[in-house]
Amino acid sequence: MVAGDCSIHLRSSNQFKLYNMKKAILILSVILTSFAAFSQTKVVKDASGNYVTQKAVKKESDDKPTGATFTTAKGESYPVMISVNGKLYVNRISKAGNSYKQYLKAE
């Protein structure tokens, strides 16, 4: 085997690795740029000419109360709600103070 043949093989292998690395960096930069574009805050001009960030409007749920109550084993009573999809749930509060929905299984 000639030494020149070995160096050609190594050179083409290194070029292949470099090409794949460039391709991976390009894809990663496109993904990060798209995340940055969507995470921009909305800024509007108010009546006095100052720029103010707009808060995201929380959508009120379309869930409705059923009029029934759910009583736990400890005797706590919660109003039963029905979601848009027809699922029954109660709004509970965890020990940490976080609000969450506990879905009920009707038997």
GIKABEL-V914681 format. One record per pair of residues at least 4 apart in sequence whose ideal C-beta (glycine too) atoms are under 8 Angstrom apart, sorted by the first residue. I is the first residue (numbers start at 0). J is the second residue. Records with the same first field share a line. If there is no record, write none. Layout:
BEGIN
I=J  J
END
This chain:
BEGIN
0=4  5
1=5
2=6
3=7
4=8
5=9
6=10
7=11
8=12
9=13
10=14
11=15
12=16
13=17
14=18
15=19
16=20
17=21
18=22
19=23
20=24
21=25
22=26
23=27
24=28
25=29
26=30
27=31
28=32
29=33
30=34
31=35
32=36
33=37
34=38
35=39
40=52  53
41=52  53
42=50  51  52  53
43=50  51  53
44=48  49  50  51
45=49  50  51
60=82
61=83
62=80  81  82  83  88
63=80  81
64=78  79  80  81
65=78  79  80  81  87
66=79
67=78  79
68=76  77  78  79
69=76  77  78  79  89  103
70=74  75  76  77
71=75  76  77
77=89  90  91
78=89  90
79=87  88  89  103
80=87  88  89  90  100
81=85  86  87  88
82=86  87  88
86=102
87=102  103  105
88=100  101  102  103
89=100  101  103
90=98  99  100  101
91=98  99  100  101
92=96  97  98  99
93=97  98  99
END
